[in-house]
Amino acid sequence: MQFTISPNDALPIYRQIVEQLRRCVASGQCAAGDELPSVRALAQLHAINPMTVSKAYSLLEAEGLLERRRGMGMFIAAQPQAVHATSRLALLEPALLAAAAQAVQLGLSATDALTLFKQCLTQAKKGSQS
C-alpha cells in the first residue's frame, strides 16, 4: 500500500492516513490479512512523526478495520460483510461536497464542474496505471 501524504493539506496527516486506508479497503485494493508498513517504516518514508502514524493505526484498530498481531505488526482485519457501492460513495461524498461548494463560490456551471471532474478522473486513472 502506497500512502500519499501531503503536509500542506488542511487535513491532518493522521486523517490522511485513515481516509486512504478506508478507501483502500472499500475499493478492494486492500484485503483482509494484508500487512501494513510498520509505524516506524511509514514515518521514516514520509518524514513524519511516528506518533502520527500510531494515532491513525490506533483509530482504525478501534473501528475494527485493522488488527494488531502481537510480534507481527498491523494487518487489515477481516470485514464482516462486503463493502457495497453505497459505502464507497459515502467515503467520496465529503470531498465532492467541498468541491461543489468551491464550484458554487467560483460561479461555475454544473456542466463545467462535471466536465472538469471527468477530466480529473481520467488523469487519476492514467496516474494509477503508471
NORLIN-V792332 format. One record per backbone hydrogen bond with DSSP energy under -1.0 kcal/mol. CO is the residue of the C=O (numbers start at 1). NH is the residue of the N-H. If there is no record, write none. Layout:
co->CO nh->NH
co->CO nh->NH
This chain:
co->6 nh->9
co->12 nh->16
co->13 nh->17
co->14 nh->18
co->15 nh->19
co->16 nh->20
co->17 nh->21
co->18 nh->22
co->19 nh->23
co->20 nh->24
co->21 nh->25
co->22 nh->26
co->23 nh->27
co->24 nh->29
co->24 nh->30
co->31 nh->34
co->34 nh->76
co->38 nh->42
co->39 nh->43
co->40 nh->44
co->41 nh->45
co->42 nh->46
co->43 nh->48
co->49 nh->52
co->49 nh->53
co->50 nh->54
co->51 nh->55
co->52 nh->56
co->53 nh->57
co->54 nh->58
co->55 nh->59
co->56 nh->60
co->57 nh->61
co->58 nh->62
co->59 nh->63
co->60 nh->65
co->60 nh->66
co->65 nh->77
co->67 nh->75
co->69 nh->72
co->69 nh->73
co->73 nh->69
co->74 nh->36
co->75 nh->67
co->76 nh->33
co->84 nh->88
co->85 nh->89
co->86 nh->90
co->87 nh->91
co->88 nh->92
co->89 nh->93
co->92 nh->96
co->93 nh->97
co->94 nh->98
co->95 nh->99
co->96 nh->100
co->97 nh->101
co->98 nh->102
co->99 nh->103
co->100 nh->104
co->101 nh->105
co->102 nh->106
co->103 nh->108
co->104 nh->107
co->109 nh->113
co->110 nh->114
co->111 nh->115
co->112 nh->116
co->113 nh->117
co->114 nh->118
co->115 nh->119
co->116 nh->120
co->117 nh->121
co->118 nh->122
co->119 nh->123
co->120 nh->124
co->121 nh->125
co->122 nh->126
co->123 nh->127
co->124 nh->128
co->125 nh->129
